[in-house]
C-alpha cells in the first residue's frame, strides 16, 4: 500500500468529476491535513467525511511544533498554508504527494518527494479495473469542460487531448 498526502486541489477535482468514491477504492493510505480540509467547500468536506469515518482518510491536525517547523522550512511563498502542511506531512510520514497543482508537485520534487497528479490517478484507477475505459473517457471530457486549467495550460491540454484521442477512436481538440 502506498502512503500518500493529498492537497485540496486534488480533492476538488475528484469531487467535481464525481470520482471521489472511485479514488478511495485504490490501494492507497490517504492522508491530508485539517488545513487542506479548511480550503474545501462544505459540500466537498461532506463528501470526504465518510472516508474519514471509515479511516480511509486520515486528517492530521498539526501542533505548534509542527507549525514552527513549517515556518522554518521556508516553503515557496506562492503556495498556500494547506500546501505547506501537505509538503511537511509528506516529509514527516515519508509519503508521496498527490496534487493537481504543478507548483506543489514542483516544490515536492525540489525536496525529493515523489509526487503525482490527476492523470496518474486515472492511470491507477484503470490499472486496478476500478474505472472502465468508457467511464474514464466520460470523466476526462467532464474535466475538460469544467476545469479551465486543463483547457488553457498547454502541457495539460496536450496530455488531455492525447488521452481523449484514445477514447473510442474519437479525436477531440480543446
C-alpha positions as CSV (number, residue, x, y, z in Angstrom):
1,X,0.0,0.0,0.0
2,X,1.3,3.4,-1.0
3,X,1.2,6.2,1.6
4,X,0.0,9.5,0.0
5,X,-0.8,13.0,1.1
6,X,-3.4,14.8,-0.9
7,X,-3.9,18.5,-1.3
8,X,-7.1,20.4,-1.7
9,X,-6.9,20.8,-5.5
10,X,-6.9,17.0,-6.0
11,X,-9.9,16.6,-3.7
12,X,-11.7,19.4,-5.6
13,X,-11.0,17.9,-9.0
14,X,-12.1,14.4,-7.9
15,X,-15.3,15.8,-6.4
16,X,-16.0,18.0,-9.4
17,X,-16.0,15.0,-11.8
18,X,-17.5,12.6,-9.2
19,X,-14.6,10.3,-8.8
20,X,-14.0,10.6,-5.0
21,X,-15.6,7.2,-4.3
22,X,-13.5,5.6,-7.0
23,X,-10.3,7.2,-5.7
24,X,-10.8,5.7,-2.3
25,X,-11.0,2.2,-3.8
26,X,-7.3,2.4,-4.7
27,X,-4.8,0.6,-2.6
28,X,-3.6,3.9,-1.0
29,X,-3.2,5.0,2.6
30,X,-4.5,8.6,2.1
31,X,-3.5,11.4,4.5
32,X,-4.2,15.1,4.5
33,X,-4.2,18.0,7.0
34,X,-7.0,19.9,8.6
35,X,-5.6,23.0,6.8
36,X,-6.3,21.3,3.5
37,X,-9.8,20.4,4.5
38,X,-10.4,24.0,5.5
39,X,-9.6,25.0,1.9
40,X,-12.5,23.0,0.7
41,X,-16.1,24.0,0.4
42,X,-18.6,22.5,2.8
43,X,-20.0,20.1,0.2
44,X,-16.5,18.8,-0.6
45,X,-15.7,18.3,3.1
46,X,-19.0,16.4,3.5
47,X,-18.1,14.2,0.5
48,X,-14.9,13.2,2.3
49,X,-16.5,12.7,5.8
50,X,-17.5,9.0,5.2
51,X,-13.9,8.2,4.3
52,X,-12.7,9.8,7.4
53,X,-15.2,7.8,9.4
54,X,-14.1,4.6,7.8
55,X,-10.5,5.6,8.4
56,X,-9.7,5.6,4.7
57,X,-8.7,9.2,5.0
58,X,-6.6,10.5,7.9
59,X,-6.7,14.2,8.6
60,X,-3.8,15.4,10.7
61,X,-4.1,18.4,13.0
62,X,-0.6,19.8,13.2
63,X,0.5,21.1,16.5
64,X,2.5,24.3,17.3
65,X,5.9,22.5,17.0
66,X,4.8,21.3,13.5
67,X,3.8,24.8,12.6
68,X,7.2,26.2,13.8
69,X,8.9,23.5,11.7
70,X,6.9,24.6,8.6
71,X,7.8,28.2,9.2
72,X,11.5,27.3,9.5
73,X,11.4,25.1,6.3
74,X,10.9,28.1,4.1
75,X,8.4,26.6,1.7
76,X,7.8,28.5,-1.6
77,X,5.8,31.7,-0.9
78,X,3.5,31.0,-3.9
79,X,2.0,28.1,-2.0
80,X,-0.9,28.4,0.4
81,X,-0.7,27.1,4.0
82,X,-2.6,23.9,3.1
83,X,0.2,23.2,0.5
84,X,2.9,23.9,3.1
85,X,1.2,21.5,5.5
86,X,0.9,18.9,2.8
87,X,4.6,19.1,2.0
88,X,5.5,19.0,5.7
89,X,3.3,16.0,6.3
90,X,4.6,14.1,3.3
91,X,8.2,14.6,4.6
92,X,7.2,13.7,8.1
93,X,5.4,10.4,7.3
94,X,7.6,9.6,4.2
95,X,4.7,9.8,1.7
96,X,4.1,10.8,-1.9
97,X,2.2,14.0,-2.7
98,X,-0.9,13.8,-4.8
99,X,-1.9,17.2,-6.3
100,X,-3.4,18.7,-9.3
101,X,-1.2,21.7,-8.8
102,X,2.0,21.8,-10.8
103,X,3.6,24.3,-8.5
104,X,3.1,22.0,-5.5
105,X,4.4,19.0,-7.4
106,X,7.4,21.0,-8.4
107,X,8.1,22.1,-4.8
108,X,7.8,18.4,-3.8
109,X,10.4,17.5,-6.4
110,X,12.9,20.0,-5.1
111,X,12.5,18.3,-1.7
112,X,12.9,14.8,-3.2
113,X,9.3,13.9,-2.5
114,X,7.7,11.8,-5.2
115,X,4.5,13.4,-6.5
116,X,1.7,12.6,-8.9
117,X,-1.3,14.4,-10.4
118,X,-4.8,13.6,-11.6
119,X,-3.7,11.8,-14.7
120,X,-1.7,9.4,-12.6
121,X,-4.9,8.8,-10.6
122,X,-6.7,8.0,-13.8
123,X,-4.0,5.5,-14.7
124,X,-4.2,3.9,-11.3
125,X,-8.0,3.6,-11.5
126,X,-7.7,2.0,-14.9
127,X,-4.9,-0.4,-13.9
128,X,-6.9,-1.5,-10.9
129,X,-10.1,-2.0,-13.1
130,X,-11.9,0.5,-10.9
131,X,-12.6,2.8,-13.8
132,X,-13.8,1.4,-17.1
133,X,-12.4,2.8,-20.3
134,X,-15.8,4.4,-21.3
135,X,-16.2,6.0,-17.9
136,X,-12.6,7.2,-17.9
137,X,-13.3,8.9,-21.3
138,X,-16.5,10.5,-19.9
139,X,-14.7,11.8,-16.9
140,X,-11.8,13.2,-18.9
141,X,-14.4,15.1,-21.1
142,X,-16.0,16.4,-17.9
143,X,-12.7,17.5,-16.7
144,X,-12.0,19.4,-19.9
145,X,-15.4,21.1,-19.7
146,X,-15.4,22.1,-16.0
147,X,-11.7,22.9,-15.4
148,X,-10.2,25.8,-17.4
149,X,-6.7,24.9,-16.2
150,X,-6.8,21.7,-18.2
151,X,-8.1,23.6,-21.2
152,X,-5.7,26.5,-21.0
153,X,-2.4,25.1,-19.8
154,X,-0.5,23.9,-22.9
155,X,1.1,20.9,-21.3
156,X,-2.1,19.7,-19.6
157,X,-4.0,20.4,-22.8
158,X,-1.7,18.2,-24.9
159,X,-1.9,15.4,-22.3
160,X,-5.7,15.6,-22.1
161,X,-6.1,15.7,-25.9
162,X,-3.8,12.7,-26.2
163,X,-6.0,10.8,-23.7
164,X,-9.2,11.9,-25.4
165,X,-7.9,10.7,-28.8
166,X,-7.8,7.2,-27.3
167,X,-11.4,7.4,-26.3
168,X,-13.3,5.2,-28.7
169,X,-11.3,6.5,-31.6
170,X,-12.7,10.0,-31.2
171,X,-10.4,12.9,-31.9
172,X,-11.2,15.8,-29.7
173,X,-9.4,19.1,-29.7
174,X,-9.6,21.7,-27.0
